[in-house]
Amino acid sequence: MKLNKNKKIFWIVLGIVVIVAVLLIIFLNGKDNNVTSENTGNNGGTSIEIVPLSSEEINILGQNVLYSEAILDLPSNGIIGLQFYSFEEGERVWRSGFLIGKEGFLNSGSPDFVLIMHAKYISDLNEKGLCEVVQSAKANGDMWVESELSNAKLLLKYSSMMKYRNCFGF
């Protein structure tokens, strides 16, 4: 009789542990899928037109962003998205976006986080560094960061870049 009672207790405890583990996994996975700040979704199924940046704006980005200290210090597997917008007739218009890795502009990949910034700050990159421009845009409410990764995952992956946390708006 005592053996059966111990078996019952064992199975009850094991069941509770499994249930708690499953709930914890579900909770943590739900946390990872949170997107911060504004929603850049598809406006209820309406397609979003993306207006390209001018060749001058692209040249400014290529010359100033790719060679900034913060980008050069990216982890080898780090990918950052840089998305621009402007306003026309009071409506937000999405402009060209870029994927940036340690080696420069990328043709494909999934960004760990996306810096979304008003296109009016592109010309500032000729005179100021990337971090200074990002901080100015954030202070003016013209920039935000979105990520599908949790803060913990971002911290682990980009721990070597903690000196730039203010640069990327964190």
Secondary structure, 3 states (H helix, E strand, C coil): CHHHHHHHHHHHHHHHHHHHHHHHHHHHHHHHCCCCCCCCCCCCCCCCCEECCCHHHHHHHHHHCCCCHHHHCCCCCCCEEEEEEEEECCEEEEEEEEEEECCEEECCCCCCEEEEEEHHHCHHHHCCCHHHHHHHHHHCCCEEEECCCCHHHHHHHCHHHHHHCCCCCC
